[in-house]
Structure formats: structure tokens, C-alpha cells
Amino acid sequence: MDALALLEDLANDALRRERVFRDREDFLAHDDDWLMSRFRFPIAILLELCSESRPVLERPSRRNHALCVPVQVLTTLGHLATGTFQRELADRSGMSQSSLSRVMPYVWDAIVGMAPRYIRFPYTQAEQANIKMQFAAIAGFPNVIGAIDCTHVAIKAPSENEFAFVNRKHFHSLNVQIICDAHMSLTNVVARWPGSTHDSYILSNSSVGNRLQTGAVRDGWLLVRNTPH
């Protein structure tokens, strides 16, 4: 009897430990409208993101149910785009919340690693001449090499230097500097200053600001949106 009871306990324990794999939705099978509403990108951009992040996210594994790159990328983008709870996104993607929590930093690193290839300020004369021509075609304004502004990205109150992150609208944020060209393509992003930091301080302490001060651009303007306080 004791032996039978032991076998029964072992069988029940094995059943409790058996992993249940849920079906994973093929997000890329949907149309652009559906993808834009949930991930903020059309399928062409999502496919490119998956392709470029594959070397970072596709790790050797003997598991039959390893998370594929599109599931990792799109589930992480879904969280960033909508702020939906991780558990809800994980359920929809056929993974556990703990798995999503583990893969998200790798996806962030993969996306950040792509930034230098796509976000580059035009320092050469040829690049500047092309951008000046594009801005002039829009409104006839000469010698414009970029449009610059700062935007406040809301964050949770940090545990250290909390007061420094409170902006003039009285919520916690990062003050993010963005420069774009005439086609709205980003040429510079600085996302490391707390919300109380003034826009002009961010520019003067950025790599673009420093290089402009040392004469990297001999003849050109950055247009700034004048926003009343």
C-alpha cells in the first residue's frame, strides 16, 4: 500500500509540473490598420525590426517551444505602445508573464543598438545641402538643417532625486530632445535629462550642441517651435 501511495504521489506531482503550452497568435498575419493600432508600426517596419534584431534575440535552444523573434519583438512593442499589463500581453502571445519580463530587456537592447544606423545628424556639407533644399521646398525658408523641440515623457516617480523629475506641468517626466529633418525622420534624440531640465540646457550639453558650437555647421539653422509657457 505504501508503494502504491508513493507511485500515486509521484504521478500527481508529474502532472502538476507538466508545462502547458498555449497557442501563439500570429500577429504578422493581420493588416496594417490592426498592427498600427496595437504596435504603432506597419508590417514592413515590423518585419525589418524582427530581421535586424534576430542576431540578438535568436539564441540557441533545445526547447521545442522557444519564443520566436516576432513574438518577442511585437509583444514588447505592444507593451511600449499601449501600456497594457504584461500579463495580458503575455496571455495573448501564448507565453507566461515571467517569460515576457525576461525577454523585454533584450528587445530594448536590440532596438537601441540599431539607433546609430538610423538616427544620425547631418554633419557633412552634402547632407546639409540636401536637407536645406528640402526645407526650402516646404516654406521657402533658407539654410534650415533641422527642426528641434523637446517633449516630456511621463514616468513613475523615481526613488532618488524625485523632485528633479517634476516638470513645469507638475508631473514626473524625462525631457526628451528630438531633432528631425524635412521628412520628419529623426536625426538626433537625447533622452536622459529629468523633467525639470530646461530645453536650452539639454541642447548645449548634447553632442549636437557641442559640435555646432565648435563649427561643425558653418551656415545653418535649427528651427525651434515657440511654445508659450
GUZA-176798 format. One line per 2 residues: their letters; for each residue x, y, z of N, C-alpha, C. Coordinates in pm, 1 decimal. Layout:
! residues N
a) X:Y:Z:X:Y:Z:X:Y:Z ~ ...
This chain:
! residues 229
md) 82.7:-121.1:0.0:0.0:0.0:0.0:85.9:125.8:0.0 ~ 192.5:121.5:81.0:280.2:237.7:85.0:344.2:263.3:-51.1
al) 380.9:154.5:-119.4:443.3:168.3:-251.7:344.2:227.1:-351.5 ~ 219.0:180.7:-345.7:117.5:233.9:-436.4:92.2:381.7:-410.6
al) 88.1:417.7:-282.9:66.2:557.7:-246.2:180.4:645.4:-297.3 ~ 304.3:592.5:-285.8:420.2:668.4:-334.6:413.1:688.3:-485.7
le) 376.4:581.6:-559.9:363.8:592.8:-705.3:256.3:693.4:-744.3 ~ 145.9:693.9:-670.4:36.8:787.8:-698.4:82.9:931.8:-674.8
dl) 158.2:952.6:-566.4:209.5:1086.8:-537.8:304.9:1133.8:-647.1 ~ 390.8:1043.4:-694.2:484.6:1078.7:-799.7:412.3:1113.4:-929.0
an) 307.8:1035.8:-960.5:229.9:1063.2:-1082.2:159.2:1197.8:-1073.0 ~ 101.0:1227.8:-957.6:31.9:1355.7:-940.7:129.2:1472.2:-948.3
da) 248.1:1452.2:-890.7:349.7:1559.0:-895.1:394.2:1585.0:-1038.7 ~ 407.1:1478.3:-1117.1:446.3:1494.5:-1257.3:339.3:1570.7:-1334.5
lr) 212.9:1543.1:-1305.1:104.4:1614.7:-1371.9:105.3:1762.3:-1336.2 ~ 135.6:1791.8:-1207.8:138.0:1931.9:-1164.3:251.6:2006.8:-1231.9
re) 364.5:1935.5:-1256.9:480.6:2001.8:-1314.6:479.3:2003.7:-1466.6 ~ 382.1:1934.4:-1527.8:376.6:1931.6:-1674.1:345.7:2070.4:-1728.1
rv) 426.9:2116.7:-1820.8:409.3:2250.4:-1875.6:299.3:2249.9:-1980.2 ~ 218.7:2351.0:-1976.1:110.2:2366.2:-2072.4:146.9:2479.1:-2167.4
fr) 156.4:2448.3:-2295.5:193.6:2548.3:-2394.4:68.6:2597.1:-2465.6 ~ 47.2:2728.0:-2460.3:-68.8:2787.3:-2524.9:-37.9:2823.4:-2669.0
dr) -141.3:2825.5:-2750.5:-123.3:2865.4:-2888.9:-80.4:3011.6:-2895.5 ~ 13.4:3039.6:-2985.3:62.3:3176.2:-3001.2:2.8:3237.8:-3126.3
ed) -54.7:3354.0:-3108.3:-118.9:3421.8:-3220.3:-14.4:3473.5:-3318.0 ~ -43.0:3459.3:-3446.5:45.4:3512.3:-3549.7:6.6:3658.0:-3575.7
fl) 71.2:3749.9:-3501.4:36.5:3891.0:-3514.3:60.9:3943.4:-3655.1 ~ 165.1:3894.7:-3720.8:201.8:3946.6:-3852.0:104.3:3905.6:-3961.4
ah) 7.0:3821.6:-3927.9:-94.2:3783.1:-4025.9:-203.0:3888.9:-4040.6 ~ -203.4:3990.1:-3953.3:-306.3:4094.0:-3956.9:-267.0:4206.1:-4052.6
dd) -364.9:4291.6:-4084.2:-337.8:4401.6:-4177.0:-274.3:4519.5:-4103.5 ~ -233.6:4620.5:-4181.1:-161.0:4733.5:-4123.4:-243.8:4811.7:-4022.3
dw) -373.0:4827.9:-4046.1:-457.9:4903.6:-3952.9:-458.1:4836.9:-3815.8 ~ -471.1:4705.1:-3814.5:-471.3:4630.6:-3688.1:-335.6:4642.3:-3619.5
lm) -228.0:4630.0:-3696.7:-93.6:4637.3:-3640.5:-63.1:4777.5:-3588.5 ~ -104.2:4880.4:-3662.7:-78.3:5017.7:-3619.7:-149.8:5048.2:-3488.2
sr) -269.4:4996.5:-3471.2:-346.9:5026.1:-3350.2:-289.2:4960.0:-3226.4 ~ -210.2:4856.1:-3244.8:-157.8:4781.2:-3130.3:-7.4:4793.2:-3112.1
fr) 65.3:4816.0:-3222.4:211.2:4819.0:-3213.5:272.2:4947.2:-3269.1 ~ 189.6:5033.4:-3330.3:231.0:5164.9:-3382.4:320.7:5156.5:-3505.9
fp) 329.4:5038.7:-3568.0:411.0:5024.1:-3688.7:337.4:4938.3:-3791.0 ~ 356.8:4966.2:-3921.2:301.7:4878.3:-4025.5:386.5:4753.2:-4039.5
ia) 336.5:4658.6:-4115.9:403.6:4528.5:-4124.4:544.5:4539.3:-4182.1 ~ 567.3:4629.9:-4278.0:700.4:4640.7:-4338.3:805.8:4677.5:-4233.2
il) 772.6:4772.1:-4144.9:867.1:4813.3:-4039.8:883.7:4702.8:-3936.9 ~ 775.2:4635.3:-3902.2:784.0:4527.1:-3803.8:871.4:4412.6:-3855.0
le) 856.4:4379.2:-3982.2:939.7:4273.7:-4040.1:1086.8:4313.5:-4039.4 ~ 1112.8:4441.8:-4066.9:1250.9:4489.3:-4065.7:1309.1:4485.7:-3924.7
lc) 1228.1:4526.5:-3825.9:1273.0:4520.6:-3686.7:1305.5:4376.7:-3646.2 ~ 1219.2:4284.1:-3684.0:1242.4:4144.4:-3649.4:1369.5:4093.1:-3715.9
se) 1389.9:4129.1:-3842.2:1506.9:4083.3:-3914.8:1636.6:4137.1:-3853.9 ~ 1637.3:4266.0:-3819.8:1760.2:4326.4:-3768.5:1789.1:4286.2:-3624.5
sr) 1686.6:4253.2:-3548.5:1708.5:4214.9:-3408.8:1730.7:4065.1:-3391.7 ~ 1716.3:3990.3:-3500.0:1729.0:3844.1:-3491.5:1863.3:3797.8:-3433.8
pv) 1978.5:3857.2:-3473.9:2106.2:3810.6:-3417.5:2114.8:3824.3:-3266.5 ~ 2042.0:3921.8:-3210.4:2044.9:3942.5:-3065.8:1943.6:3852.9:-2994.8
le) 1828.4:3832.5:-3056.9:1717.0:3766.1:-2988.3:1707.2:3616.4:-3016.0 ~ 1766.5:3571.5:-3125.5:1756.1:3430.3:-3159.8:1873.9:3355.5:-3099.6
rp) 1851.4:3298.0:-2983.1:1956.7:3228.6:-2910.5:1941.4:3077.8:-2926.4 ~ 2053.0:3004.0:-2931.5:2045.4:2857.4:-2944.6:1965.4:2796.6:-2829.5
sr) 1874.2:2704.4:-2861.4:1792.0:2641.6:-2758.2:1747.6:2503.4:-2806.0 ~ 1738.5:2410.2:-2710.8:1690.1:2276.1:-2742.4:1540.7:2263.7:-2716.3
rn) 1479.3:2372.1:-2670.7:1336.8:2366.0:-2638.6:1253.8:2366.7:-2765.9 ~ 1145.3:2290.5:-2764.7:1055.5:2285.0:-2880.2:963.8:2406.0:-2888.3
ha) 949.1:2477.7:-2776.8:855.5:2590.3:-2772.1:928.8:2721.2:-2739.9 ~ 1051.2:2735.2:-2791.0:1125.2:2858.9:-2768.4:1051.7:2976.9:-2832.8
lc) 1063.4:3092.9:-2770.6:994.1:3211.1:-2821.0:1060.6:3259.1:-2950.1 ~ 983.9:3269.0:-3057.1:1039.4:3315.7:-3183.2:1057.6:3467.7:-3177.3
vp) 1139.1:3519.5:-3267.5:1172.7:3662.1:-3267.1:1048.8:3751.2:-3284.4 ~ 958.1:3724.8:-3380.2:840.0:3811.9:-3392.7:756.2:3820.9:-3266.0
vq) 742.6:3709.1:-3193.6:665.0:3712.7:-3069.2:734.5:3802.1:-2966.6 ~ 866.0:3791.0:-2954.7:939.5:3874.4:-2859.4:928.2:4022.9:-2895.6
vl) 950.0:4054.2:-3023.0:951.4:4194.1:-3066.6:812.2:4256.7:-3056.1 ~ 711.0:4190.3:-3110.3:578.5:4250.8:-3114.9:514.3:4258.6:-2977.0
tt) 537.5:4160.2:-2892.9:480.0:4166.8:-2758.0:543.1:4281.1:-2679.2 ~ 674.4:4299.7:-2693.1:741.4:4411.7:-2625.6:692.2:4544.8:-2679.9
lg) 679.6:4556.3:-2811.9:627.9:4680.1:-2871.7:485.0:4707.3:-2826.6 ~ 406.0:4601.3:-2811.2:268.7:4619.5:-2764.6:263.1:4680.8:-2626.4
hl) 355.1:4638.6:-2541.1:361.1:4695.8:-2405.9:404.1:4842.2:-2411.2 ~ 505.9:4872.9:-2492.8:553.9:5010.4:-2502.9:450.8:5101.8:-2567.3
at) 377.1:5050.5:-2665.6:284.3:5133.7:-2741.7:155.5:5162.9:-2666.7 ~ 107.4:5067.1:-2589.5:-24.7:5082.3:-2528.5:-22.0:5086.3:-2376.2
gt) 89.3:5042.7:-2315.9:93.9:5039.1:-2169.7:11.0:4926.6:-2110.6 ~ -30.3:4831.3:-2194.0:-109.8:4718.2:-2146.1:-28.8:4635.2:-2047.0
fq) -96.9:4579.0:-1948.0:-28.5:4498.0:-1847.8:44.5:4381.2:-1913.4 ~ 161.6:4348.7:-1859.6:242.4:4241.3:-1915.5:166.2:4109.1:-1918.0
re) 90.8:4081.0:-1812.9:21.1:3952.1:-1806.7:-80.2:3938.2:-1920.1 ~ -150.1:4046.6:-1949.9:-249.3:4041.8:-2057.8:-181.7:4018.2:-2193.0
la) -71.3:4090.2:-2216.6:2.2:4072.3:-2342.1:62.5:3932.5:-2351.5 ~ 115.0:3884.8:-2240.2:174.8:3751.1:-2239.3:70.3:3645.1:-2271.0
dr) -48.5:3657.3:-2212.5:-156.6:3561.1:-2240.2:-192.1:3561.9:-2388.6 ~ -199.6:3680.2:-2447.0:-235.2:3692.1:-2588.3:-126.1:3634.6:-2677.9
sg) -0.8:3639.2:-2628.8:111.4:3590.5:-2708.0:143.8:3444.4:-2681.5 ~ 71.9:3381.4:-2589.4:96.0:3241.4:-2560.9:220.8:3214.6:-2480.6
ms) 255.1:3307.2:-2390.8:371.5:3288.7:-2304.3:334.1:3326.1:-2162.0 ~ 423.6:3301.2:-2069.2:399.5:3341.1:-1931.3:444.7:3485.5:-1910.6
qs) 392.3:3548.6:-1807.5:433.1:3686.0:-1776.8:580.3:3692.6:-1741.9 ~ 630.8:3590.9:-1672.8:772.2:3590.2:-1635.5:861.1:3580.4:-1759.8
sl) 817.2:3504.3:-1861.0:894.5:3494.5:-1985.5:899.2:3629.3:-2056.3 ~ 785.5:3698.2:-2061.1:782.1:3829.9:-2123.8:873.8:3926.0:-2050.3
sr) 870.0:3921.9:-1917.5:955.4:4010.0:-1838.3:1103.2:3985.0:-1866.1 ~ 1138.4:3859.5:-1892.8:1278.5:3826.0:-1920.4:1323.3:3872.5:-2058.9
vm) 1235.2:3861.7:-2159.4:1278.3:3892.4:-2296.3:1275.3:4041.7:-2327.2 ~ 1193.2:4118.2:-2255.3:1179.4:4259.6:-2288.5:1311.2:4336.6:-2285.9
py) 1398.7:4320.5:-2185.1:1526.5:4394.3:-2188.7:1612.1:4361.3:-2309.8 ~ 1605.5:4237.3:-2357.2:1682.3:4201.3:-2476.6:1628.2:4272.9:-2600.7
vw) 1495.6:4284.8:-2608.2:1435.6:4355.9:-2721.7:1471.9:4503.5:-2715.9 ~ 1465.3:4562.5:-2596.3:1505.3:4703.5:-2581.8:1648.8:4722.9:-2628.4
da) 1738.4:4636.6:-2584.0:1879.5:4649.8:-2621.8:1897.4:4636.6:-2773.0 ~ 1821.5:4544.9:-2832.8:1832.5:4524.7:-2977.7:1788.2:4649.8:-3053.0
iv) 1678.8:4711.9:-3009.1:1628.2:4831.3:-3076.3:1723.0:4949.0:-3055.4 ~ 1770.2:4966.7:-2932.9:1864.8:5075.8:-2904.7:1993.3:5057.2:-2984.8
gm) 2035.3:4932.1:-3003.3:2156.2:4905.7:-3079.8:2145.5:4944.7:-3226.5 ~ 2021.7:4952.0:-3277.7:2001.5:4993.8:-3417.2:2008.7:5144.5:-3434.8
ap) 1990.2:5219.5:-3326.5:1974.8:5365.1:-3335.9:2086.8:5435.3:-3412.5 ~ 2215.5:5404.1:-3387.4:2321.0:5477.6:-3458.6:2315.8:5463.3:-3610.4
ry) 2254.6:5355.8:-3659.2:2247.6:5336.7:-3804.4:2136.7:5420.2:-3867.8 ~ 2038.8:5460.0:-3788.6:1922.4:5528.5:-3845.4:1906.7:5672.9:-3795.9
ir) 1955.5:5701.5:-3676.4:1941.0:5836.2:-3620.3:2077.6:5903.0:-3623.0 ~ 2102.9:5979.9:-3728.1:2233.5:6043.7:-3746.6:2213.9:6188.6:-3788.5
fp) 2281.8:6278.3:-3720.0:2271.7:6419.8:-3754.3:2356.3:6447.7:-3878.5 ~ 2308.9:6535.3:-3968.9:2380.6:6562.6:-4094.4:2497.4:6658.7:-4073.6
yt) 2617.5:6604.6:-4063.1:2734.6:6689.0:-4042.0:2810.4:6720.4:-4171.2 ~ 2792.4:6639.6:-4274.2:2864.9:6665.9:-4398.3:2794.9:6775.4:-4478.4
qa) 2869.9:6845.9:-4560.1:2812.4:6953.6:-4640.4:2707.9:6900.3:-4738.1 ~ 2731.3:6783.3:-4794.2:2635.1:6725.8:-4888.7:2502.7:6696.0:-4820.1
eq) 2508.4:6635.9:-4700.3:2385.7:6605.5:-4626.0:2311.8:6733.3:-4589.5 ~ 2385.9:6833.5:-4544.2:2322.6:6959.8:-4503.9:2259.8:7030.2:-4623.6
an) 2328.5:7028.8:-4737.0:2274.0:7093.9:-4856.1:2143.2:7028.6:-4899.3 ~ 2137.0:6896.0:-4889.5:2015.9:6823.7:-4928.1:1899.8:6857.5:-4835.0
ik) 1926.6:6863.1:-4704.6:1820.6:6893.6:-4608.3:1775.5:7039.4:-4622.0 ~ 1868.4:7130.1:-4643.9:1831.6:7270.3:-4665.3:1737.6:7284.8:-4784.6
mq) 1767.1:7213.7:-4892.3:1683.6:7218.5:-5011.5:1543.2:7165.4:-4981.6 ~ 1534.2:7058.6:-4902.4:1404.1:7001.2:-4868.6:1321.1:7096.0:-4782.9
fa) 1384.8:7159.8:-4682.5:1310.9:7256.6:-4600.4:1269.1:7377.2:-4683.5 ~ 1357.1:7424.7:-4772.3:1323.6:7539.8:-4855.7:1204.9:7509.6:-4946.1
ai) 1193.1:7384.6:-4989.6:1082.1:7346.2:-5076.2:948.9:7348.3:-5002.3 ~ 954.5:7334.6:-4870.8:830.2:7333.8:-4791.9:775.0:7474.3:-4772.8
ag) 861.0:7567.7:-4730.8:810.4:7701.2:-4696.8:901.2:7814.0:-4744.0 ~ 1002.6:7781.5:-4822.4:1090.8:7885.9:-4873.1:1186.4:7942.7:-4770.2
fp) 1198.9:7875.2:-4656.1:1290.0:7921.9:-4550.9:1428.9:7866.6:-4579.1 ~ 1531.1:7953.0:-4595.0:1664.0:7904.5:-4635.0:1749.0:7855.2:-4517.9
nv) 1846.1:7770.4:-4550.4:1953.4:7729.6:-4457.7:1906.1:7656.2:-4332.4 ~ 1795.4:7584.8:-4342.2:1746.7:7507.8:-4227.3:1802.4:7366.4:-4234.3
ig) 1870.2:7323.7:-4128.3:1927.8:7189.2:-4125.3:1851.7:7095.9:-4030.8 ~ 1746.5:7146.7:-3966.9:1667.6:7060.8:-3879.4:1565.4:7138.4:-3799.7
ai) 1465.1:7066.7:-3751.2:1365.7:7123.7:-3660.0:1384.0:7056.2:-3524.8 ~ 1388.7:7136.5:-3420.0:1420.2:7083.4:-3287.0:1311.4:7120.0:-3187.3
dc) 1283.5:7029.5:-3097.5:1191.3:7057.5:-2987.7:1216.1:6954.2:-2878.8 ~ 1163.1:6980.4:-2761.3:1168.9:6885.4:-2650.4:1027.8:6844.6:-2612.9
th) 1013.7:6722.1:-2569.2:883.8:6672.1:-2527.3:898.9:6597.8:-2395.1 ~ 796.5:6607.1:-2310.8:802.3:6542.6:-2179.6:736.5:6404.7:-2185.5
va) 815.3:6303.7:-2153.1:767.0:6165.7:-2149.5:742.0:6129.1:-2003.6 ~ 616.9:6102.9:-1970.9:579.0:6075.8:-1832.5:643.3:5946.9:-1781.5
ik) 688.7:5949.3:-1656.5:747.2:5832.3:-1591.6:692.2:5821.5:-1449.9 ~ 713.7:5706.5:-1387.8:680.7:5692.3:-1246.6:782.9:5769.5:-1163.4
ap) 739.6:5818.8:-1049.6:830.2:5894.1:-963.3:947.9:5806.6:-922.0 ~ 1071.8:5849.1:-949.8:1188.4:5768.4:-912.1:1213.2:5775.7:-762.0
se) 1289.7:5681.4:-712.0:1317.8:5676.9:-568.3:1426.4:5775.6:-528.5 ~ 1510.5:5817.8:-624.8:1617.2:5912.9:-597.0:1596.6:6041.2:-677.5
ne) 1627.9:6155.7:-616.8:1614.7:6286.4:-682.9:1476.6:6304.9:-745.6 ~ 1376.2:6261.3:-675.3:1239.4:6265.2:-726.8:1197.8:6404.0:-771.0
fa) 1233.7:6505.9:-696.0:1190.3:6642.3:-725.9:1245.8:6691.6:-859.1 ~ 1363.7:6642.2:-900.0:1425.5:6688.7:-1023.8:1346.5:6645.4:-1147.0
fv) 1263.2:6543.0:-1132.6:1188.4:6490.5:-1246.7:1049.3:6552.7:-1258.9 ~ 1014.5:6643.7:-1169.5:884.5:6711.0:-1177.0:897.4:6829.5:-1272.1
nr) 821.3:6828.4:-1381.0:830.5:6935.8:-1479.6:736.8:7050.9:-1445.4 ~ 733.1:7150.1:-1531.9:653.8:7269.6:-1502.5:503.2:7242.5:-1502.2
kh) 462.8:7128.9:-1555.9:321.6:7091.0:-1552.7:291.3:6999.1:-1435.3 ~ 390.4:6985.1:-1348.8:373.1:6917.8:-1219.2:351.3:6767.0:-1229.6
fh) 413.6:6702.7:-1328.5:416.2:6556.9:-1327.7:559.1:6510.9:-1356.1 ~ 589.6:6387.9:-1319.9:724.7:6334.8:-1334.4:749.3:6295.3:-1480.4
sl) 865.4:6334.7:-1532.5:892.8:6306.6:-1673.1:1042.5:6309.7:-1701.7 ~ 1075.4:6261.8:-1821.9:1204.6:6288.0:-1884.7:1181.0:6394.1:-1991.3
nv) 1269.7:6492.5:-1997.6:1259.5:6594.4:-2102.4:1345.7:6547.0:-2219.2 ~ 1282.0:6506.8:-2327.7:1349.6:6440.9:-2439.5:1365.8:6537.4:-2556.5
qi) 1489.6:6557.7:-2596.6:1519.1:6643.3:-2712.1:1512.6:6561.2:-2840.8 ~ 1442.9:6617.0:-2941.6:1430.2:6549.3:-3070.4:1457.9:6649.2:-3181.9
ic) 1541.0:6608.7:-3277.8:1566.0:6687.3:-3398.3:1525.8:6601.6:-3517.6 ~ 1456.3:6662.4:-3613.5:1416.0:6587.5:-3732.7:1447.7:6666.8:-3858.0
da) 1444.4:6597.7:-3972.2:1467.4:6664.8:-4099.8:1333.8:6702.5:-4162.9 ~ 1336.2:6744.1:-4288.1:1214.3:6791.9:-4353.6:1112.7:6681.2:-4376.9
hm) 1157.2:6555.8:-4372.7:1066.4:6442.1:-4391.8:1023.9:6381.1:-4258.3 ~ 1050.2:6450.8:-4148.2:1014.5:6405.5:-4013.7:1094.6:6283.4:-3968.6
sl) 1206.2:6256.5:-4035.3:1294.7:6149.0:-3990.2:1384.0:6201.5:-3877.9 ~ 1399.5:6122.0:-3773.1:1478.5:6165.7:-3658.8:1626.8:6169.7:-3693.5
tn) 1692.1:6278.6:-3656.4:1837.2:6290.1:-3675.6:1910.9:6300.7:-3542.3 ~ 1838.4:6319.6:-3432.6:1901.3:6325.8:-3300.5:1794.8:6305.8:-3193.4
vv) 1827.9:6224.2:-3094.1:1739.0:6203.7:-2979.0:1824.8:6201.8:-2853.4 ~ 1788.3:6282.4:-2754.9:1855.5:6282.6:-2624.7:1748.4:6257.3:-2519.4
ar) 1756.9:6142.7:-2452.8:1651.2:6102.7:-2359.5:1710.1:6065.2:-2224.7 ~ 1782.9:6159.1:-2161.8:1846.6:6124.9:-2033.7:1831.8:6233.7:-1927.7
wp) 1760.9:6343.0:-1961.2:1751.8:6453.6:-1866.0:1617.3:6455.4:-1794.2 ~ 1617.6:6483.5:-1662.4:1491.6:6488.3:-1586.4:1402.0:6602.6:-1631.1
gs) 1274.6:6590.6:-1599.0:1173.7:6683.0:-1648.9:1193.2:6828.8:-1613.5 ~ 1266.1:6858.6:-1506.0:1285.1:6998.6:-1467.0:1394.9:7067.5:-1548.2
th) 1467.8:6991.3:-1633.3:1578.3:7047.8:-1709.5:1526.3:7135.5:-1822.9 ~ 1586.2:7253.8:-1840.0:1542.8:7345.8:-1945.5:1589.1:7295.9:-2081.8
ds) 1507.8:7322.1:-2184.0:1538.4:7276.6:-2319.5:1675.5:7325.8:-2367.0 ~ 1706.0:7452.1:-2341.9:1831.7:7509.0:-2390.4:1953.0:7441.5:-2326.0
yi) 1938.5:7400.0:-2201.0:2047.3:7331.3:-2131.9:2074.1:7195.4:-2196.2 ~ 1965.3:7127.1:-2234.0:1981.3:6995.6:-2297.1:2056.1:7009.1:-2429.5
ls) 2019.4:7108.9:-2510.6:2087.1:7128.3:-2639.0:2234.3:7162.3:-2619.8 ~ 2263.6:7254.6:-2530.7:2402.3:7298.4:-2513.1:2490.4:7188.6:-2455.3
ns) 2431.5:7087.4:-2390.7:2508.2:6977.8:-2333.2:2494.1:6847.5:-2412.4 ~ 2440.2:6857.4:-2532.2:2427.5:6739.9:-2617.8:2543.3:6734.7:-2716.7
sv) 2562.8:6620.0:-2779.1:2670.5:6606.5:-2877.6:2648.2:6699.8:-2995.8 ~ 2522.7:6713.4:-3038.9:2492.5:6804.7:-3149.5:2523.0:6947.9:-3109.8
gn) 2479.9:6987.9:-2991.1:2506.1:7123.4:-2944.9:2654.2:7153.7:-2935.9 ~ 2729.7:7058.7:-2883.1:2875.3:7078.5:-2870.9:2942.3:7090.4:-3006.6
rl) 2901.2:7008.5:-3101.9:2963.7:7013.3:-3233.2:2922.7:7138.6:-3310.6 ~ 2799.8:7183.6:-3289.1:2758.9:7308.3:-3353.5:2840.8:7425.6:-3300.6
qt) 2867.2:7423.9:-3170.2:2945.4:7532.3:-3110.6:3090.3:7532.2:-3159.8 ~ 3140.1:7416.9:-3199.7:3277.9:7409.6:-3247.6:3288.0:7426.4:-3399.2
ga) 3175.6:7461.5:-3464.1:3178.9:7493.4:-3606.1:3151.5:7379.1:-3699.6 ~ 3083.6:7274.2:-3652.6:3051.2:7161.2:-3739.9:2956.7:7203.1:-3851.8
vr) 2876.4:7307.2:-3827.7:2787.7:7361.9:-3930.1:2821.5:7509.2:-3945.6 ~ 2870.2:7547.1:-4062.6:2913.1:7685.8:-4084.1:2796.7:7777.8:-4116.0
dg) 2695.6:7723.6:-4179.7:2584.9:7809.1:-4223.0:2456.5:7727.4:-4219.7 ~ 2383.0:7737.4:-4110.1:2259.7:7660.9:-4099.5:2184.3:7695.0:-3973.0
wl) 2053.2:7666.1:-3975.3:1965.9:7697.9:-3862.1:1893.6:7572.3:-3814.6 ~ 1872.7:7567.9:-3683.4:1779.5:7473.2:-3624.1:1653.6:7549.7:-3587.9
lv) 1540.8:7511.6:-3645.8:1414.8:7578.9:-3614.6:1357.5:7524.1:-3484.7 ~ 1317.8:7615.7:-3396.9:1261.7:7578.0:-3267.3:1117.4:7623.0:-3261.4
rn) 1029.3:7534.5:-3217.4:889.0:7571.9:-3201.9:875.3:7659.9:-3078.4 ~ 814.6:7775.0:-3095.9:798.1:7869.9:-2985.1:667.4:7838.7:-2913.4
tp) 678.8:7779.0:-2796.3:560.8:7739.5:-2719.6:544.9:7830.2:-2598.7 ~ 430.6:7900.9:-2584.3:410.4:7987.2:-2467.6:398.9:7904.8:-2340.6
h) 456.4:7955.7:-2232.6:451.8:7884.2:-2103.6:322.9:7920.9:-2030.2
